[in-house]
Amino acid sequence: MASSSDIAAVRPARNGSRMNLRSAALFVSGAICWGILLVWLGWLYHSEQLYARQYLERMAARATLPVYTPGDVVTWKDDGKLLFAGWSGPEAGFRWSGAREAVFIFRLPPGWNREAAYRLKMHFAYSINAQRVTILLNKSAVADFTLRGAGLVDAAVAGRLLHDVNVVELLLPGATQPGTGDFRVLAVAMVDFVLERAA
């Protein structure tokens, strides 16, 4: 028969097992909660991006846009030929993207050539660190690259991708605050944009 001292000696081990089980249960519960939170944040981000695209499409359909003629170079100053969304204001020689999506909207002139081949070109003056940039034209990807500082993108565009009213989206998942007291969310600094007939 076990003595009272033997029973007392066993109790701490049982209590230790209970503490270990409780810690494990708390850890698993915490991991599940974090997983649910991350999934919810991902869904929320996707919903916001989807809403933004739908809003831009409605805005492009209803807005009175000036006509953009292929070959015209549009600078960072905003020459009135494009509708800007998700961009910061013009600065000294460039314009920063101001969100994780930066958009141009433009209208082509009547009778533009749908059968022709085009080039979409953009010059950049700066980037915040190395930036992954995906360019969509009317939801079709035409360029995907990493920008480190200054650079030029020159993307081939088939005429069938163009519409009377066009939405060019720059997807910038690495956009961030520069950490210099500037609270904007920046990624790339655009100098100019042109859509021109391929040679």
N, C-alpha and C positions, 0 to 999 in steps of 0.2 A: 504493500500500500504506500502511495506517495505521501511524503510529509508535506506540511504546509509550506516549508521553505522551498521544496521542489516545485510546487504549484506556482509560487511567487516568481520563481526563476523562469518559468515558461511564459508567463503573461507578457513580458516586454517583447519577446519574439513575435507573439501574435499581434501585439499592438504595432510593431514595426511592419509587419506584413500588411496590416490594414492601412497604415500610412502610405506604403508603397503603392497599394492598389488605388488609394484616393488620389495620389499624385499622378499616377498613370491615367486615371479617369479624367482628371482636370486637364492634363496635357492633351488628351485626345479630343475633349470637348473644345478646348481652345483652338486646336488645329482645324476642327470642323467649322467653328465660327469664322476663323480667318479665311478658310476656303470659300464659305458662303459669301463673305464680304467681298472677296476678290472677284468672284463670279458676278455678283451684283454690280460692282463698279465697272467690270467689263461690259456688261449688258447696258448699263447707263451710258457709257462712252459711245457704244455702238448706236444706241438710240439717238443720242445727241447728234452724231455724225449723219445718221439717216435723216433726221429732222432738218439739219442744216442743208443737206443736198436737196431735199424736197422744197424747202423754203427758197433756195436759190433758183430752182427750176421755175417755181411760180413767179418769182421776182423777174426772172429773165423773160418769161412769157408776157408779163404785163408792162414791163418798163419800156419807156420810149428811149431807145438806144440810138446814139449816133452811128452812122455807117462806118465800118472799118474796111478799108480797101487793102487786100493782100499786098504786101510789099512795104506798107507804111510802118516806120519804126516808131513805137510808142515808148517814151522815156519815163524815167522815174518821176518826172514832174507831173504826170497825168495830163496828157494832151487832149483829153475829152473824147478819145476814140474808143475807150474801154470803160466798163463799169468795174471798179475795184471793190472787193470785199475781203476782209481778213488781212488787210495790209495796214501798216502804220503810215503816218503822214510823210510827205517828201522831206528829205534831208539834203545834205551837201553832196549831191551827185549820186544818190541811191535812195531806195525805199525799202525798209525792213518789212518782212512778213511779220504779222502781229498775232498769229494764232497757229494752231497745228494744221489748219487748212487755210490757204491763201488762194483767192479766186480772181480770174478775169472773166468778164462776160462781154461779148461783142456780137454785132450784127454784120453779116456780109452783104455786099450790094446785090441788087437784083441781077440775075443772069450770071452769077459766078459759076465757074466751071467745076462741076462735080466729078468730071472724069480726069482732071489734072492731078498731078502729084505735088505735094507741098512740103516745105520745111518749116518747123517751128523752132525758133531760136530765142534764147534768153541769155543775157550776160549777167553775171553776178559779181559784186565787188567784194563781199565778205560772207563768212558763215560763222555761227557760234559753234566752235569745235567742228568736228566732222559731222555732217548732216546727211542723213538718208533722205533723198527726194524722189518722190514718185509723181509724175505728171499725167493727169487724166484729161483727155479731150472728150467731152460728152460721154463720160464714164468709161471710155476705152483708154487703157494705159498706152502711152506713146514714149515714155522715157522712165528709167529707173536707175538712179546713180547715187554716188556719195560725193558730196561737195566738201572740199577742204579749202577754205579761203575763197579766193577769186576763181572764176571759171566760166565756161560757156557750155550750154547744152544745145545740140543741133539734132533734132529728132525728125525722122521721116513721118509724114502724115499723108495717108491716102485720102483723096477727095471724098470718098464715100463716108468718111468719119465726120465730115463737116455738115452742119445744118445751117439754116438761115440765121438762127440765133445760137451761139456757141458758148459753152462753159468750159473754161480751162481751170482745173484744180491742181494745186501743188499740195500734196500730202507730206506733212513735215512732223513725223512722230517724235523727233528729238528736240523739238522747239523747247526752249527753256529761258528762264531769267538769266541775264548775263552776269549777275552778281556784282554789279558796279553801282548799285543804288537805283538802277533802272528796273522798274517793276513790270515792264512789258515782257511777254513771252515771245522771244525772237528765235529765228532760225537762219534765214538767208536774206541778203541785201541785194535787191534787183536793180540793175542799171537800165536795161531796155528789153523790149519784147518785139518780135516781128514774126508774122506768118507770111511766107513768100512762096511763089511758084518755084518748084525745083528746076534746076538748070537742065 
